[in-house]
Amino acid sequence: MKQFSPSLLVPPAPWEAFPGVDASGLGSLQGNLEHWWQHCWWPYWQSLTREQRQEWLQDPAHPEAWREYVQLQEAFAGDDTESPA
């Protein structure tokens, strides 16, 4: 039997989890979006290497407003949470 590993979980992209949210108008997060961000998305994001994060941020398949918002949140958080490459 395989053991459960949270590090193998990939949450849905923010625009998939919250299709009605316009990232270009986001300020501080509140409610369900804040909970999901703090407990699902951000732990996943922090588990990525610098290279994986850059690939994600440069992927044109991801809406530009969400790429910019993730980049902004990363800048606020600082680089001290990065996983080793």
C-alpha positions in Angstrom: 0.0 0.0 0.0 1.3 3.4 -1.0 1.6 6.1 1.7 -0.2 9.4 1.2 2.1 12.3 0.3 0.8 15.8 0.3 3.8 16.9 -1.7 2.4 15.0 -4.7 -0.9 16.9 -4.7 -1.2 19.7 -7.3 -4.1 22.1 -6.6 -6.1 23.5 -9.4 -4.8 26.7 -10.9 -6.3 29.8 -9.2 -8.4 30.8 -12.2 -9.8 27.2 -12.3 -10.6 27.1 -8.5 -12.1 30.6 -8.6 -13.3 31.3 -12.2 -15.3 34.3 -11.2 -12.4 36.1 -9.6 -10.6 38.8 -11.7 -6.9 38.7 -10.5 -6.2 42.2 -11.8 -8.6 43.6 -9.2 -7.4 41.6 -6.2 -5.9 43.3 -3.2 -5.7 41.4 0.0 -7.3 38.0 0.0 -10.4 37.2 2.1 -12.8 34.4 2.7 -12.7 31.2 0.7 -10.0 32.5 -1.7 -7.7 33.4 1.3 -8.2 30.0 2.9 -7.5 28.1 -0.4 -4.5 30.3 -1.1 -2.9 29.8 2.3 -3.7 26.1 2.7 -3.6 24.8 -0.9 -2.0 27.1 -3.4 0.8 28.7 -1.4 2.2 25.4 0.1 2.2 24.0 -3.4 4.0 27.1 -4.8 6.6 27.0 -2.1 7.3 23.3 -2.9 8.4 24.3 -6.4 12.0 25.0 -7.3 13.0 28.5 -8.6 13.1 27.0 -12.1 9.6 25.5 -11.8 8.3 28.8 -10.6 9.8 30.7 -13.5 8.4 28.2 -16.0 4.9 28.6 -14.4 5.2 32.4 -14.5 6.3 32.4 -18.1 3.7 30.0 -19.3 1.4 31.8 -21.8 -1.4 29.3 -21.1 -1.8 30.9 -17.7 -3.8 34.1 -17.6 -1.4 37.1 -17.4 -3.4 38.7 -14.5 -2.9 35.6 -12.4 0.8 35.3 -13.3 1.2 38.9 -12.2 -0.7 38.3 -9.0 1.3 35.2 -8.1 4.5 37.1 -8.8 3.3 40.0 -6.6 2.5 37.6 -3.8 5.9 36.0 -4.1 7.6 39.4 -3.9 5.7 40.2 -0.7 6.6 36.8 0.8 10.3 37.1 -0.1 12.7 34.5 -1.3 13.3 32.8 2.1 10.6 30.2 1.5 12.1 28.7 -1.7 12.6 25.0 -1.8 16.1 23.8 -2.8 16.6 23.2 -6.5 
